[in-house]
């Protein structure tokens, strides 16, 4: 590895460490503050391991480490630790697994990861190449060319374990990939896993074992493995970040859509809304708001003595029906309205129906110089 390339990688590592540290701290804060899940813990642990791994390979940390710690790090110890976190993530996202099987899977994963960590550490500690080479780039070049028996053993152990984990992640990710935020993230993780399998098999299994003779020493395969690993790392980062970011953006958008109607309901029925819970996720808060609005619609209908049903047909177009309900809320006369009008039309989910009513209500609020009242009459003249 050339000096200029090494300097470029050093700058990239430091930039990544500085940029990713706030994300890790935020994830740790959320794990402490909110109820969490196995996949969330595994994803955060994965990020911590990757961050520490990159920190270890910065020059100022590397120079301060003892020889044994350097040997273990170069021998693939961090690869096994990262793969163990991914294996826990795989177990957690399987929707068809019972809690008992999840517990058994976690115990098996932790035991297997511990065995491979110990095996890699023992093999790396016996390698004279890893123990005696102080320069990180010289050690990487030596491992790329040949390495000794124990360094190759450590690399093959770590690479084999990681390849098996990436194969499982690719399979589970492809099975659960869809257009939802979580499904999109799993699809990105599946694509990343395929690329990481290529990189790991080439650099961590075939090359140390000498498979293919001198073919694997050709620069082409080195570049294939390097590019696959780099692109895979980018996709893994995107796969883990996409679901929480997308869900957060969606929740903020839905909260903005619900707020005018929710605030009006809260003013009309203050006893309907409990004190705000500080330790609640935004997505859960939006769900609570939708439930509050549903309850508020029922109470408004009862207060206005709206009949349960009548002979008037219910509008079939969801947007037309939502507009009629919103007009009724601000006091407009809607002939033939009954409680059936307040139920979601066929094929429309409950949360989509509440959002449609909230959108129509907000549009009607914009037509008034001041917010309209839910008491039965608009509070002001139209603009």
C-alpha positions in Angstrom: 0.0 0.0 0.0 1.5 3.3 -1.1 2.2 6.1 1.4 -0.3 8.5 -0.4 -3.0 5.9 -0.3 -2.4 5.3 3.4 -2.6 9.1 4.1 -5.9 9.2 2.2 -7.3 6.3 4.2 -6.1 8.0 7.4 -7.9 11.2 6.6 -11.1 9.2 5.7 -11.0 7.3 8.9 -10.7 10.4 11.1 -13.5 12.1 9.1 -15.7 9.1 9.5 -15.0 8.9 13.3 -15.8 12.5 13.8 -19.0 12.5 11.7 -20.3 9.2 13.1 -19.7 9.8 16.8 -22.8 12.1 17.3 -24.9 9.4 15.6 -23.6 6.7 18.0 -24.1 9.0 21.0 -27.7 9.7 19.9 -28.4 6.0 19.4 -27.1 5.2 22.9 -29.2 8.0 24.3 -32.3 6.5 22.6 -31.5 3.1 23.9 -31.4 4.5 27.4 -34.4 6.7 27.2 -37.0 4.7 25.2 -38.1 1.0 25.1 -35.9 -0.9 22.7 -35.6 -4.2 20.8 -33.0 -6.8 20.0 -32.4 -5.4 16.4 -32.0 -1.9 17.8 -29.4 -3.1 20.4 -27.6 -5.2 17.7 -27.5 -2.3 15.2 -26.1 0.1 17.9 -23.5 -2.5 19.0 -22.5 -3.0 15.3 -22.0 0.8 15.0 -19.9 0.9 18.2 -17.7 -2.0 17.0 -17.1 -0.4 13.6 -16.3 2.9 15.2 -13.8 1.3 17.6 -12.3 -0.8 14.8 -11.6 2.3 12.8 -10.3 4.1 15.9 -7.8 1.2 16.5 -6.4 1.6 12.9 -5.7 5.3 13.2 -2.0 6.0 13.5 -1.9 7.7 16.9 -4.0 4.9 18.5 -2.1 2.2 16.7 1.3 3.5 17.9 0.2 3.4 21.5 -1.2 -0.2 21.4 0.9 -3.1 22.8 2.1 -5.7 20.2 -0.5 -8.3 21.2 -3.4 -5.9 20.7 -2.1 -5.0 17.3 -1.7 -8.7 16.3 -5.3 -9.5 17.4 -6.7 -6.5 15.6 -4.9 -7.3 12.3 -5.8 -11.0 12.7 -9.5 -10.4 12.3 -10.7 -10.1 15.9 -12.8 -7.0 15.1 -14.3 -8.8 12.0 -15.6 -11.5 14.3 -17.0 -9.0 16.8 -18.8 -7.1 14.0 -20.1 -10.3 12.5 -21.4 -11.4 15.9 -23.5 -8.1 16.2 -24.9 -8.8 12.7 -25.9 -12.3 13.7 -27.8 -11.0 16.7 -29.5 -8.5 14.4 -30.5 -11.4 12.0 -32.0 -13.3 14.9 -33.9 -10.3 16.1 -35.5 -9.4 12.7 -37.0 -12.9 12.0 -40.7 -12.3 12.4 -41.6 -16.0 12.5 -39.4 -16.9 15.5 -40.9 -17.4 19.0 -39.3 -15.6 22.0 -38.0 -18.9 23.3 -36.2 -19.6 19.9 -34.9 -16.0 19.9 -33.4 -16.6 23.4 -31.8 -19.9 22.3 -30.5 -18.2 19.1 -28.9 -15.4 21.1 -27.3 -17.8 23.5 -25.9 -19.8 20.6 -24.7 -16.7 18.8 -22.9 -15.3 21.8 -21.3 -18.6 22.5 -20.1 -19.1 18.9 -18.9 -15.5 18.7 -16.9 -16.0 22.0 -15.3 -19.2 20.6 -14.2 -17.5 17.4 -13.0 -14.5 19.2 -10.8 -16.7 21.4 -9.6 -18.8 18.5 -8.7 -15.7 16.4 -6.9 -14.1 19.4 -4.9 -17.3 20.1 -3.9 -17.7 16.4 -2.9 -14.1 16.1 -0.9 -14.2 19.3 1.2 -17.0 17.7 2.0 -15.1 14.5 5.5 -13.6 14.5 4.5 -11.5 11.5 1.6 -9.8 13.4 3.6 -9.5 16.6 6.8 -8.0 15.2 5.5 -5.6 12.5 5.0 -2.2 14.0 4.0 -0.3 10.8 0.3 -0.9 10.0 0.6 -0.5 6.3 3.7 -2.9 6.1 1.7 -5.5 8.0 -1.3 -5.1 5.7 1.0 -5.5 2.6 2.6 -8.6 4.2 -0.8 -10.2 4.8 -1.8 -9.3 1.3 1.2 -11.0 -0.2 1.6 -14.1 1.9 1.7 -14.0 5.7 2.7 -16.8 8.0 0.7 -19.9 9.1 -0.8 -18.4 12.2 -1.8 -15.1 10.6 -3.5 -17.0 7.7 -5.3 -19.2 10.3 -6.6 -16.2 12.1 -7.8 -14.5 8.9 -9.5 -17.7 7.6 -11.3 -18.2 11.0 -12.6 -14.6 11.0 -13.4 -14.6 7.3 -15.3 -17.8 7.5 -17.4 -16.7 10.4 -18.2 -13.4 8.8 -19.1 -15.0 5.5 -21.6 -17.3 7.1 -23.2 -14.3 8.9 -23.3 -12.2 5.8 -25.0 -15.1 3.9 -27.7 -15.3 6.6 -28.2 -11.5 6.6 -28.5 -11.5 2.8 -31.2 -14.3 2.9 -33.2 -12.7 5.6 -32.9 -9.3 4.1 -34.1 -10.5 0.7 -37.1 -12.3 2.3 -38.3 -9.2 4.1 -37.4 -6.5 1.6 -40.3 -4.3 0.5 -41.2 -0.6 0.0 -41.6 0.2 3.7 -38.7 2.1 5.5 -37.7 -1.1 7.3 -38.1 -3.2 4.2 -35.9 -0.8 2.2 -33.3 -0.9 4.9 -33.3 -4.7 4.9 -33.0 -4.7 1.1 -29.9 -2.4 1.3 -28.4 -4.7 4.0 -29.0 -7.7 1.7 -27.2 -6.1 -1.2 -24.4 -5.0 1.1 -24.1 -8.6 2.5 -23.6 -10.0 -1.0 -20.8 -7.5 -1.7 -19.2 -8.2 1.7 -19.3 -12.0 1.0 -17.3 -11.3 -2.2 -14.8 -9.2 -0.3 -14.5 -11.5 2.7 -14.2 -14.7 0.7 -11.5 -13.2 -1.6 -9.5 -11.4 1.1 -10.2 -13.5 4.2 -10.5 -17.0 2.9 -9.2 -17.7 -0.6 -6.1 -15.6 -0.5 -4.9 -16.8 2.9 -5.5 -20.4 1.9 -3.7 -19.9 -1.4 -6.7 -21.1 -3.4 -6.2 -20.6 -7.2 -2.4 -20.5 -7.0 -1.1 -17.1 -8.2 -4.4 -16.1 -9.7 -5.7 -14.5 -6.4 -2.5 -12.5 -6.1 -3.4 -10.6 -9.3 -4.2 -6.9 -8.7 -7.6 -7.4 -10.3 -8.8 -9.6 -7.5 -7.4 -7.2 -4.9 -9.3 -4.4 -6.5 -12.5 -6.5 -6.7 -12.3 -7.4 -3.1 -11.5 -3.8 -2.0 -14.3 -2.2 -4.1 -16.8 -4.8 -3.0 -15.9 -4.2 0.6 -16.1 -0.4 0.3 -19.4 -0.3 -1.5 -20.8 -2.9 0.9 -19.7 -0.8 3.9 -21.6 2.2 2.5 -24.7 0.1 1.9 -24.6 -1.4 5.3 -24.4 2.1 6.9 -27.3 3.2 4.7 -29.3 0.1 5.5 -29.1 0.8 9.2 -29.7 4.5 9.0 -32.5 4.5 6.5 -35.4 3.0 8.6 -35.0 5.3 11.7 -34.5 8.4 9.5 -37.4 7.6 7.2 -39.7 6.7 10.1 -38.7 9.9 11.9 -39.4 12.1 8.8 -42.8 10.3 8.3 -43.8 10.7 11.9 -42.9 14.5 11.8 -44.9 14.9 8.6 -47.9 13.0 10.1 -47.7 15.0 13.3 -47.8 18.2 11.3 -50.9 17.0 9.4 -52.7 15.9 12.6 -51.9 18.9 14.8 -54.8 21.3 13.9 -57.5 18.7 14.4 -55.8 17.2 17.4 -55.5 20.6 19.1 -59.1 21.4 18.4 -60.2 18.0 19.9 -58.0 18.7 22.9 -59.6 22.1 23.5 -63.1 20.6 23.2 -62.4 17.4 25.3 -59.4 18.1 27.6 -60.3 15.1 29.7 -59.7 12.9 26.7 -56.0 13.6 26.5 -53.6 12.4 29.3 -50.5 14.4 30.2 -47.8 14.3 27.6 -45.5 11.3 28.1 -41.8 12.4 27.7 -40.4 8.9 27.3 -42.3 8.0 24.2 -41.2 7.7 20.6 -42.5 10.2 18.1 -44.1 7.3 16.0 -46.0 6.1 19.1 -47.1 9.7 19.9 -48.5 10.0 16.4 -50.4 6.7 16.9 -51.8 8.1 20.2 -52.9 11.3 18.5 -54.8 9.3 15.9 -56.5 7.3 18.6 -57.4 10.5 20.4 -58.9 11.9 17.2 -61.0 8.8 16.7 -62.3 9.0 20.2 -63.0 12.7 19.7 -65.0 12.1 16.6 -67.2 9.7 18.5 -67.8 12.2 21.3 -68.6 15.0 18.9 -71.1 12.7 17.1 -72.7 11.9 20.5 -72.9 15.5 21.5 -74.5 16.5 18.3 -76.9 13.5 18.4 -75.8 12.2 15.0 -77.8 9.0 14.1 -76.0 5.7 13.9 -77.3 5.2 10.4 -80.0 6.4 8.0 -81.2 5.9 4.4 -78.8 8.3 2.9 -76.0 6.6 0.9 -72.4 7.1 2.2 -70.0 8.8 -0.2 -67.7 6.2 -1.8 -64.8 8.5 -2.7 -62.5 8.8 0.4 -61.4 12.4 -0.3 -65.1 13.5 -0.8 -66.1 11.7 2.4 -63.2 13.2 4.4 -64.1 16.7 3.1 -67.7 16.1 4.2 -66.7 15.0 7.7 -64.3 18.0 8.0 -67.1 20.4 7.0 -69.4 18.8 9.5 -66.8 19.2 12.3 -66.6 23.0 11.7 -70.4 23.4 11.6 -71.3 23.1 8.0 -74.6 21.3 7.2 -74.0 17.9 5.7 -77.4 16.3 4.8 -77.8 12.7 5.6 -74.7 12.4 7.7 -74.6 9.5 10.1 -72.0 7.7 12.3 -71.3 5.5 9.3 -69.7 8.5 7.6 -67.1 8.6 10.4 -65.9 5.0 9.7 -63.0 4.5 7.2 -64.3 3.5 3.7 -63.6 0.1 2.3 -60.0 -0.5 1.5 -58.7 2.5 3.6 -56.7 1.8 6.7 -57.7 3.5 10.0 -54.6 5.7 10.2 -54.9 6.8 6.5 -58.5 7.7 7.2 -57.7 9.8 10.2 -55.0 11.6 8.2 -57.4 12.3 5.4 -59.9 13.9 7.8 -57.1 15.9 9.4 -55.9 17.1 5.9 -59.4 18.2 5.0 -59.9 19.9 8.3 -56.6 21.8 8.0 -57.6 22.9 4.5 -60.9 24.3 5.9 -59.0 26.0 8.7 -57.0 27.8 6.1 -60.2 29.3 4.6 -60.9 31.2 7.8 -59.2 34.2 9.2 -59.0 32.4 12.6 -59.3 28.8 13.6 -62.8 27.3 13.3 -64.5 26.0 16.4 -65.7 22.4 16.9 -68.7 23.7 18.9 -70.8 23.7 15.7 -70.3 27.1 14.1 -67.3 28.7 12.3 -65.7 31.2 14.6 -65.1 33.9 11.8 -66.2 34.9 8.4 -64.4 33.5 5.4 -61.5 35.4 4.1 
